[in-house]
Amino acid sequence: MGASETTDGLRYRRWVLNATAALLTLLTACAADDPLPSTTSTSQNYEPTLAKPTAPTSTTVPPSSTTLSETGVNVGFAAEATASAGHEGSIPSTSTTVTVPATTIPPAPTTQAPTVFWDNVERWRPAVTEAVFAFGGGDADVHRFLRIMQCESAGLPDAKNPNSSASGLMQHLTRYWPDRADRAGRPGADVFDPAANIWVSAWLALAAPEGGWQHWVCT
């Protein structure tokens, strides 16, 4: 019984020694592959480094400039940006030119009839203008009056139509003349009196209740 225990005790001790040796071998191999940091080394202080703030970039944009000329329109634009805090940059100026060709407007065609009539007619223009304006007419009525006079009598105060009783500058029929002259404020006036004929004619065209330019063929 005592010998058996002694043998078993030796076997156990041998097994413990072998296991211890194997464990040491394993630990040595692991340490060689991934060595642990030394616990005796001086500790290091890690201080985070913060980025220094960058000054804001300043940008200067001059106002647009516009130049007008007779040949067109020139539009210029320039911009320049500057930066600080160790960085410099610029945007080159740019310009755009838009040219609009000048437009020439042709004069409007003249459709108005000539304002100068025959000399025999033009000599009555002052009297005609006075009479027409007295009855509320205007320049267009003066022009029309002289045009009718040129057609009816050629400006001759003693003109007489050979085919009717039409007489004077504006060729009034003799049967209507006395009444018209009286109503126009020239009672008893002669139809061949140029001033009376012009006055009565302006009244008939512009002021008489039955008046109008339709009394003359040449209108």
HELIX and SHEET records of a PDB file:
HELIX    1   1 GLY A    2  ASP A   33  1                                  32    
HELIX    2   2 ASP A  119  GLU A  122  1                                   4    
HELIX    3   3 ARG A  125  ALA A  134  1                                  10    
HELIX    4   4 ASP A  139  GLU A  152  1                                  14    
HELIX    5   5 TRP A  177  ARG A  183  1                                   7    
HELIX    6   6 PRO A  194  LEU A  206  1                                  13    
HELIX    7   7 TRP A  213  HIS A  215  5                                   3    
SHEET    1   A 2 SER A  58  THR A  60  0                                        
SHEET    2   A 2 GLU A  80  THR A  82 -1                                        
SHEET    1   B 3 SER A  65  SER A  69  0                                        
SHEET    2   B 3 GLY A  72  GLY A  76 -1                                        
SHEET    3   B 3 THR A  96  VAL A  98 -1                                        
END                                                                             
